[in-house]
Amino acid sequence: MADEGRVALVTGAGRGIGRGVAARLSAEGHAVGLVSRTEAQLHETAALCSGPTLVLARDITSTSAVDEVFAAVEHEWGPVDVLVACAGAGASAPLAATSDEMWEEMLALNLTAPFRCIRRAVPAMVDRGGGSIVVVASVVAKRGEPYVAAYTASKHGVLGVVRSAAAELATKGVTVNAVCPGYVDTPMTDHTIEVIAERTGRTRDEARRELERKQPHQRLVTVDEVVAAVWACVSNPGISGQALVVDGGGLQ
């Protein structure tokens, strides 16, 4: 068991928001299980953590992966106290050109995988009378945007899971929340910028500026700003069933 008895599991921990969340949880005294597909990136994240870590290179969309990573953490330290589901991806296409494959990929990673993680985490949390679950969603969990029907549907869906789980667990000491960022300065947004530039003929700087203008503060959200919202959910037992928006004030 971890020295202080606080154990966290972070999916999507190889880069971006997940890496920032893992480092913050470690700094706050948690032993942290790090999950993503790319082992090298996880070792880079582990190097940024001040406490014990466990590197678990898995494809979280695999039907067996969720149980494997939870079992590994439980064997090393004991049950998971904090689950932060950061693993996610985006894809864009006009509605009529959205393929079944794109649809299934978005739901598998952004909806089904977090659901399976939540389902696996809950029994031990309920048995111990406490725990915290946070899903990193998106502002499109609460609104629609063009050309991202599959992504938007997956994020709406996972917000529904969060709200339902929070209602079910309200008397069990387990909090469940979503953090819904706008465009964040991460590798995922870099990919979005590249796609915009390729499809529109804009430069990468022009494409980046277009995304910045979508937010009231006229810039990309920082990873640290999202991490702070995640930590608020983890550290405050009075917050549950919420979708905390981090986008500079755009979505009310």
Salt bridges, closest charged atoms under 4 A:
GLU4 OE1 - ARG6 NH2 2.97
GLU28 OE2 - ARG24 NE 2.94
GLU39 OE2 - HIS43 NE2 3.28
GLU44 OE1 - ARG19 NH2 3.01
ASP59 OD1 - ARG37 NE 3.39
ASP67 OD1 - ARG120 NE 2.72
GLU68 OE1 - ARG58 NE 2.99
GLU74 OE2 - ARG120 NH1 2.91
ASP81 OD1 - ARG128 NH2 2.95
GLU145 OE2 - ARG143 NH2 2.70
ASP185 OD2 - ARG208 NH2 3.34
GLU210 OE1 - ARG202 NH1 3.08
GLU212 OE2 - ARG208 NE 3.34
GLU212 OE1 - ARG209 NH1 3.25
GLU225 OE2 - ARG219 NH2 2.68
